[in-house]
Amino acid sequence: MRILIVDDERPARERLRRMLALEPGIDAIVDAADGHEALRVLEAFRPDALLLDVEMPELSGFDLAASLPLPAPLVVFVTAYDAYALRAFDANAIDYLLKPFDQARLRRALERLRTRLAAANGAAAATGLPPRQLLVTERGATRVVQVADIEWLETADNYVVLHTAQGSPLLRQTLAALLEQLGGGFVRCHRRAAVRVGAVERIVALDKGDCELVLRSGAVVPCSRQYRAALMATL
């Protein structure tokens, strides 16, 4: 799960960072000191959730929540004031953390976020839309992997390796089934591999019609002649 902390008080941001670091399944944390800074980093960071203070200068937490670009991340309000609770849930907040809160209370909020993310994933699948994220279970913890962060896919027995800049988690699924789920954004390039179309930077020809795909990250992925024509047509 990718989380953006928005709070104008630095000690509060640092404390929340330390608490989040103790929880499993948190892939990345970024913080912002006000609503304007949060809006600037949203597009590049693409958080799954905001932990959002209410009372901030110039742009309040409610103003920021109403200004989030679509598809909007989930919101948990974090504040020292209980007077905003009803308004927070009217704004479709997933939870409302009242300062000071302990680790157990934060953990409950994170579980609510994971449940809602899973439900959103299922809804996208039901409508035939490609999911924006995949849920990967590792040692009892659920990790959310953004599809846009996946550079290429590789089979590993009964699993698929999701190669991202943040790591390479294993998803228990066949490559064929996963490609059907992900739609046209990924194309098979080898019997054991597929690549995100937008990640390919160049193609290097090899002997006998095979080639290698060099990705923008520098990763090199094999492409066999069996799949080369389809790949070229997609690119």
Backbone torsions as a table, in degrees:
resi	resn	phi	psi	omega
1	MET	NA	136.5	179.7
2	ARG	-104.6	125.8	-172.2
3	ILE	-124.5	134.9	173.6
4	LEU	-110.7	120.9	176.2
5	ILE	-93.4	129.0	178.3
6	VAL	-126.2	111.1	-178.1
7	ASP	-158.0	135.6	-177.8
8	ASP	-81.1	-5.2	179.0
9	GLU	-103.6	116.1	-176.9
10	ARG	-59.3	-44.1	178.4
11	PRO	-58.4	-36.2	179.2
12	ALA	-66.8	-40.9	178.6
13	ARG	-64.1	-43.6	-178.3
14	GLU	-66.2	-40.2	178.3
15	ARG	-62.9	-42.9	-179.6
16	LEU	-66.8	-36.8	175.2
17	ARG	-59.7	-46.1	-179.5
18	ARG	-62.3	-40.1	-179.6
19	MET	-68.4	-41.9	179.5
20	LEU	-64.8	-32.4	-179.9
21	ALA	-64.3	-19.0	179.6
22	LEU	-86.6	-7.3	-175.3
23	GLU	-101.0	142.3	178.1
24	PRO	-75.3	158.0	173.2
25	GLY	79.4	9.0	176.2
26	ILE	-95.8	109.9	-174.3
27	ASP	-84.8	-35.5	-176.2
28	ALA	-156.1	144.0	178.6
29	ILE	-131.9	128.7	173.3
30	VAL	-128.1	146.9	177.0
31	ASP	-124.5	155.4	178.9
32	ALA	-134.4	144.9	-174.5
33	ALA	-87.9	-10.4	177.3
34	ASP	-161.9	174.9	-176.5
35	GLY	-65.6	-35.9	-179.8
36	HIS	-66.1	-42.5	177.5
37	GLU	-64.1	-39.0	178.7
38	ALA	-60.2	-43.4	179.5
39	LEU	-63.7	-33.1	179.8
40	ARG	-68.8	-35.0	-175.1
41	VAL	-92.7	-10.8	-174.1
42	LEU	-58.9	-47.7	-173.8
43	GLU	-65.1	-41.2	-178.2
44	ALA	-74.1	-37.4	-174.6
45	PHE	-85.0	-33.6	-179.9
46	ARG	51.5	65.6	-179.4
47	PRO	-72.5	154.4	170.6
48	ASP	-79.9	-30.1	-174.5
49	ALA	-149.4	151.0	172.1
50	LEU	-110.7	132.2	166.7
51	LEU	-100.7	106.0	-158.9
52	LEU	-121.2	121.3	173.7
53	ASP	-69.6	155.8	-179.1
54	VAL	-92.7	-56.9	-175.2
55	GLU	-88.3	104.6	177.8
56	MET	-136.9	153.2	-179.6
57	PRO	-67.5	146.0	175.8
58	GLU	68.8	-60.0	-177.7
59	LEU	-121.5	110.6	-177.9
60	SER	-74.3	169.0	176.7
61	GLY	-60.1	-37.0	178.8
62	PHE	-69.1	-38.4	176.6
63	ASP	-62.6	-42.1	179.4
64	LEU	-65.0	-44.0	-179.4
65	ALA	-59.9	-34.9	179.7
66	ALA	-78.1	-11.4	-176.0
67	SER	-107.8	5.6	-175.7
68	LEU	-66.9	135.1	177.5
69	PRO	-70.0	150.3	178.7
70	LEU	-87.7	145.9	-6.5
71	PRO	-71.3	127.7	-172.1
72	ALA	-77.5	142.6	172.9
73	PRO	-69.4	162.3	176.4
74	LEU	-73.0	153.7	-175.2
75	VAL	-124.6	131.2	167.0
76	VAL	-118.7	119.5	177.5
77	PHE	-80.7	139.6	-178.3
78	VAL	-128.2	114.0	-174.0
79	THR	-153.5	161.8	176.8
80	ALA	-91.3	1.5	-173.3
81	TYR	-117.9	124.1	-179.6
82	ASP	-81.3	-9.0	-175.1
83	ALA	-68.4	-16.5	-175.5
84	TYR	-95.5	2.8	-171.2
85	ALA	-59.3	-48.9	-178.1
86	LEU	-63.0	-42.0	178.9
87	ARG	-64.7	-35.0	179.2
88	ALA	-62.4	-45.1	-178.7
89	PHE	-74.4	-26.3	171.6
90	ASP	-64.7	-26.5	178.0
91	ALA	-87.8	14.3	177.3
92	ASN	66.1	31.3	174.9
93	ALA	-65.6	145.9	177.6
94	ILE	-78.1	-32.3	-179.6
95	ASP	-158.8	171.8	-177.4
96	TYR	-139.8	104.9	-178.0
97	LEU	-94.0	121.2	-179.0
98	LEU	-97.3	117.5	179.2
99	LYS	-69.2	143.4	-8.1
100	PRO	-82.8	138.5	178.9
101	PHE	-118.7	157.3	-178.1
102	ASP	-100.5	180.0	-176.6
103	GLN	-63.0	-38.0	-179.3
104	ALA	-64.3	-39.2	180.0
105	ARG	-68.5	-40.5	176.0
106	LEU	-62.2	-40.0	-179.5
107	ARG	-61.8	-39.1	177.9
108	ARG	-64.3	-38.8	177.9
109	ALA	-64.3	-40.7	179.4
110	LEU	-65.6	-37.0	177.5
111	GLU	-64.8	-38.0	176.2
112	ARG	-64.2	-39.0	177.0
113	LEU	-63.3	-44.8	-179.5
114	ARG	-63.0	-40.6	178.7
115	THR	-62.0	-43.8	-179.5
116	ARG	-68.8	-37.3	176.9
117	LEU	-63.2	-41.5	178.3
118	ALA	-63.6	-41.0	179.2
119	ALA	-64.8	-40.4	178.2
120	ALA	-64.3	-38.1	177.0
121	ASN	-62.3	-43.5	179.4
122	GLY	-65.7	-37.6	179.4
123	ALA	-65.5	-40.0	177.8
124	ALA	-63.1	-41.1	178.6
125	ALA	-64.8	-38.7	-178.3
126	ALA	-65.7	-32.8	-179.4
127	THR	-88.1	-1.0	179.9
128	GLY	84.4	2.4	178.6
129	LEU	-82.0	142.5	176.4
130	PRO	-62.2	139.4	178.9
131	PRO	-69.1	151.7	176.3
132	ARG	-87.3	-18.6	179.1
133	GLN	-148.5	160.1	177.1
134	LEU	-119.3	144.8	179.0
135	LEU	-100.4	122.9	-178.0
136	VAL	-119.6	125.6	179.0
137	THR	-94.9	122.0	-179.2
138	GLU	-131.4	115.6	177.5
139	ARG	50.5	45.3	175.5
140	GLY	84.9	-7.0	179.7
141	ALA	-108.3	146.5	178.6
142	THR	-100.3	124.4	179.9
143	ARG	-110.3	137.1	177.1
144	VAL	-99.1	120.7	179.4
145	VAL	-110.3	121.1	177.3
146	GLN	-70.0	129.1	179.6
147	VAL	-59.9	-36.0	-179.8
148	ALA	-65.8	-17.5	179.1
149	ASP	-88.7	-11.6	-177.7
150	ILE	-79.5	124.8	-180.0
151	GLU	-90.9	-43.8	177.0
152	TRP	-156.5	165.2	-176.0
153	LEU	-121.2	144.9	-177.1
154	GLU	-143.2	133.4	179.0
155	THR	-75.5	146.5	176.8
156	ALA	-148.5	89.6	-175.1
157	ASP	56.9	-117.2	-178.3
158	ASN	-93.3	16.2	-176.7
159	TYR	-124.4	165.7	169.7
160	VAL	-120.1	129.7	176.2
161	VAL	-84.9	124.8	178.6
162	LEU	-97.1	99.4	-176.2
163	HIS	-81.2	115.6	177.3
164	THR	-130.2	170.5	176.9
165	ALA	-68.5	-22.1	-178.3
166	GLN	-91.0	-5.7	-178.6
167	GLY	147.7	-173.7	-176.8
168	SER	-135.7	73.1	-179.5
169	PRO	-70.3	160.2	-178.9
170	LEU	-104.5	128.5	176.7
171	LEU	-109.9	126.9	-178.7
172	ARG	-79.1	93.4	-178.3
173	GLN	-169.0	159.3	175.1
174	THR	-83.2	153.3	179.9
175	LEU	-63.4	-40.4	-179.0
176	ALA	-61.8	-44.2	-179.4
177	ALA	-66.5	-39.1	-179.9
178	LEU	-67.3	-41.3	179.0
179	LEU	-63.1	-37.5	176.7
180	GLU	-62.8	-38.5	179.9
181	GLN	-69.9	-38.4	-174.1
182	LEU	-79.7	-18.6	177.4
183	GLY	79.9	-158.5	-170.5
184	GLY	-76.9	-1.8	179.3
185	GLY	-71.7	-16.5	179.0
186	PHE	-123.3	146.6	179.4
187	VAL	-135.3	141.4	179.5
188	ARG	-73.7	137.5	-179.8
189	CYS	-125.7	-6.0	-177.0
190	HIS	-162.2	158.6	-179.9
191	ARG	-63.3	-20.4	-178.8
192	ARG	-113.7	8.3	-173.9
193	ALA	-150.7	154.8	172.2
194	ALA	-144.1	159.0	-174.1
195	VAL	-132.7	147.4	172.0
196	ARG	-75.2	127.4	-172.5
197	VAL	-56.8	-43.1	-176.9
198	GLY	-71.7	-8.3	-179.0
199	ALA	-90.1	-11.1	-175.6
200	VAL	-79.0	127.5	178.2
201	GLU	-101.2	-42.7	178.4
202	ARG	-156.1	164.3	-178.9
203	ILE	-120.5	128.3	-179.1
204	VAL	-110.4	118.6	-178.0
205	ALA	-72.9	141.6	176.2
206	LEU	-122.0	-175.1	179.1
207	ASP	-70.3	154.7	171.6
208	LYS	61.6	26.8	175.4
209	GLY	86.4	-6.1	176.3
210	ASP	-77.2	167.7	176.9
211	CYS	-155.7	173.1	174.5
212	GLU	-121.3	142.2	177.6
213	LEU	-103.0	120.9	176.3
214	VAL	-97.2	120.8	-176.7
215	LEU	-88.7	165.9	-178.7
216	ARG	-62.3	-25.1	179.1
217	SER	-79.9	-11.9	-175.4
218	GLY	100.7	-10.8	177.7
219	ALA	-65.0	147.7	179.1
220	VAL	-116.7	126.7	-175.2
221	VAL	-121.0	134.1	-179.9
222	PRO	-72.0	146.5	174.5
223	CYS	-135.5	117.2	-178.5
224	SER	-87.2	158.1	-177.0
225	ARG	-61.8	-24.1	178.8
226	GLN	-61.5	-32.4	-175.9
227	TYR	-109.3	-3.3	-171.6
228	ARG	-62.4	-44.8	-176.8
229	ALA	-61.7	-45.2	178.7
230	ALA	-63.3	-38.6	178.1
231	LEU	-63.2	-46.8	-179.8
232	MET	-61.5	-37.9	179.1
233	ALA	-66.2	-36.1	179.5
234	THR	-70.9	-41.2	179.9
235	LEU	-68.4	NA	NA
